[in-house]
Amino acid sequence: MPIFEPTVLQPDQVKLRHIGPRAAVWPTSPAQDVTVLGRTDMVARPLPVSNVPANADFASGSWTTRLDDSGECSFVFPNVVSSDGLPWRERFDPSGHGQFLEVTYNGHLEGVFCIDTVTPTQQQITVHGQDGWFLLKKAYVRDWTVVMAPRDVIERGTQVWVPTTVDNFPYVGTTTPSAQWTNVSSGGATAQIAPGGGLSMAGPASIAQINGPVVSFPATGTWRAAVSLGFPDFLGGPYQVVLEVVESSGDVYGVGFTTGDLAEASGPGGQFAQIVMPVSPSYGLLLESDGEWIWAFVNGQLLGCIRRANVSTTSLQVRLVCEAATVTVGGVLLASLQPFLMP
């Protein structure tokens, strides 16, 4: 049942769990990591609760349970060190919308609230959160043509974009790509972080290639991969500067350049689109799957589309390939549409 007014929490009735990244919430937790929206490093930590005013765990709060704008919670804890040895003021982090409060009342799950604000004062810590509707409102969905049964529409409408591989290659005193990438360059080609940031790839007479991690998730056919490139310097044929996505089926889709300013997109059956692009100081490459089709874009211009060889996938991997060319990669994003409210 919802508790509308601030009420002292009775430990025999109310159970609270703090959910978030293991490193921030419970580094020494014996519990197994759980998956929350594609993140596999999350844990749930029970919070101590007391109804004794002088106790270090004395807590009060209120919550509503509607999946609507008013579905929210607010809890107040003393600004002291709790009985499990951790100060209440150091527990909660609202940045990034990656931490949650789970509320159970008389054995029934009341709600899971995303922590959005933490307000400390000299005497107390106030933690506020909103339910899943808050996160869904922040997910941007473009217009799309519905060719589905009603249940399929509901499932699609309750999914959110979850980034799985993100990197803007900042320079942090290293000349190697960050840990999530595997450098498989051959024949003397290089792929390394430039002093000013960005990934510098050079394959004068060979292939420079880096592979991102293989990311697993619930089966989906909707994903997008994007990369920003500085103007490539083509050194001799055959040219190749390509963004590729590998699905769990083994199918590979790519978009990039093969001969100077000639942009190309390809799929399992080979090349399926080619167009001459105007010379630009930078290029944005984008591959997007809508479940049935793969769409390829360069600088926002549609190259073409191809029907996917397999309509679902359980893992994705992004790759960058550079042959007989040099180019600076400014950033890479791989994201998939994953279930949020429905199993």
Secondary structure as UniProt FT lines:
FT   STRAND          3..8
FT   TURN            11..13
FT   STRAND          14..21
FT   HELIX           22..25
FT   TURN            27..28
FT   STRAND          34..36
FT   TURN            37..38
FT   STRAND          39..47
FT   TURN            53..54
FT   TURN            56..57
FT   STRAND          60..63
FT   TURN            69..70
FT   STRAND          72..78
FT   TURN            83..84
FT   HELIX           88..90
FT   HELIX           95..97
FT   STRAND          100..105
FT   TURN            106..107
FT   STRAND          108..120
FT   STRAND          124..130
FT   HELIX           132..138
FT   HELIX           150..157
FT   STRAND          159..167
FT   TURN            179..180
FT   STRAND          182..183
FT   TURN            187..188
FT   STRAND          190..193
FT   TURN            195..196
FT   STRAND          199..202
FT   STRAND          207..211
FT   STRAND          215..220
FT   STRAND          222..230
FT   STRAND          233..234
FT   STRAND          240..247
FT   TURN            248..249
FT   STRAND          252..259
FT   TURN            260..261
FT   STRAND          262..267
FT   TURN            268..269
FT   STRAND          270..276
FT   STRAND          282..290
FT   STRAND          293..298
FT   TURN            299..300
FT   STRAND          301..307
FT   STRAND          313..323
FT   STRAND          325..339
//
